[in-house]
Amino acid sequence: MTEKTMARADFYTALVLMAFGIAVTILALQMPPVTERGQSPYSAPGLLPTLLGIVITSLSAIMFVRSLRKIGKNAGVSRGAVKQFFSEEGTRRMCLTILLCLLYAVSLGRVLFPLTTFLFVFVFVLVFEYKLKESFTSQRKKVLLAAVLALCVSASVTGLFQYLFLVNLP
């Protein structure tokens, strides 16, 4: 990537990150306060997400300004740039990751936590490692590895949250 195209990529990335940071901050501020119950304001569930949203927004604003200085007046979005962005392999992988994470988040609370975590990790590994053009027999190790990894992650995360952090999982 040239410096000009990197500055343009920083410009678009900064816009997305600023929107994300603002959304996180707004949603975190809507979380219920715990001071009504006589607890310390530092134990509020929205405190850390609020701080993270502010940091993400601030850092992306800095990146936005720096990229604007490098790009100059040609900061618009062209049709060709959008077409090129969505035709790249990295964009496809990013969209798949977002989709899988959204499906995982939606399934939380509806399906047992260990099962949904196992399925998420198993499908995630297969989506990015399994080659559809190759035969199943040549990829049995990948499927087995994905299942073992998913089982280990699901068991360890469930155990960690239930027994170490004492969090009741859905």
N, C-alpha and C positions, 0 to 999 in steps of 0.2 A: 504494500500500500504506500502510495506517495503521501507526503505531508498534507497536501490539499485534500485528498480523499479521506485521510485520517481525521482531519479537522471536521469534515462534513459528517463523518460517522460519529464523532464526538458530539456534534450539534444535535443529531437525531436521538442519540442515546441520552443526552442531557434532558431533552424534552420529555422522553418517556420516564426517566428517573424522577424528574421534578413532579410529574403527574402522580407517580407512584408514591413519592414521599409525602405529598400533600394529602393524598387519599389515606395513607397510613396515619398521619397526624390527626386528621378529622375523625376517622373511625376510633382511634385510641382515646381521643378526648370525649367521645360519647360513652365510654365505658363507665360503669357505675362507680362513684367514689366510695371509699370505705371509712371515711371520717365520720359518717353518720352513725356508724356502729362503734365509735370510740377507738378505732384503730389508727395507727400512724399513717399519715398521708404518703409516706415512703413505701407502704405496702400495697398501694393501689395497683390494680392489675393493668391499668393503662399508662403507668408512668414510663416504663421502659419502651413500649412501642411509640409513645409520644416523642421521647428523646431520639429514638432511632429515626422516626419520620422527619424530625427537624434536621438531624444530621444529614440524612439522604437528600433532603430538599436543598440544604445549604451547599453541600458539596457538588450537587448536580448544577446548581445555579452558577457556581464558580466555573465548572467545566463548560457550561453554556456560554458564559461571557468570554472565556478564553477561545472557544471555537469560533465565536462571532468575530473576534479580532483577527483570527487567521483567515477566515473565509471572506470577510469583507461584506459587500452589499449583496452578493449572490447566495443568500442563505435560504432561498426558496426550495420547495420540493418539486422536482420535475417528475413527469410520468415515467420517464426512462429509469430514473433512480429507484422509484417504487417497484417497477417491474423487475429490475435487477435484484433488488433486496429480497423479493419474494421468490426468486428463482434460485437463490443460493442454498447450498446444503446446510449451512449453519443456521439459516432462518428456519428451514424445515425442522431441524433438530430442536431448535428453541421452541417452536410452536408445539411440537410433540411433547416436550417437557412440560410446558405450561398446561397443556390439555390433561396429561396424566396427573399432574399435581392438583388441578381443579377437580378431577374425578375422585382423587383420594380425599380431598377436603370435603367434598359433598358426601362421600360415603361414611365419613367419621360420624359416629353417633347413630347411624342407621344399621351398620354392620359391626360385629364385634371388632374391637380395636386390633387384637392380634391377627385376625383373619384379613382385615382390610390392609394392614401393614404388610403382611405376607404377600398378598395379591399385588399390591403396589410395587414392591421391590422386585417380585418375580416378573411381572409384566414389563417394568421399566428396563430390567436387564435384557429381557428377550427383545424388546423393541429396538434396542440399540446394538445388540450383539448378534442376533439371529439373522442369517442371510436367507431370504426367501428363494433365491435361485439355486441354493445348494440343497442336497437331500437331507432328510431328517436324521438318517443313520450317521451321516458324517458330522452332525452337530449335536449328538446325544450328550456329549460332555458339557456343552454350553447350557443345555436345558437342565441337566443335573446340577451344574454349578449354580445356576440361577435359583433353583429350588433350595439348595443348601444355604446359599447366601441369604435368601429371603427368610428361611426358617431361623437362621442365626440372628439376623437383624430384628425380626419380629419378636423373638423370645427375649433378646437382650434389651430392646427398647421397652417392652412391656414390663419385664422384671425391674429394670432400672426405675421406671416411673412409679410402679406400684409399691416396690419395697424400699427403694432408697429415697425417692422424693415424696413418697406417700400420697400419690395422686390417684384418685379413683378414675379409672379409664372407662369409657363407654363400652 
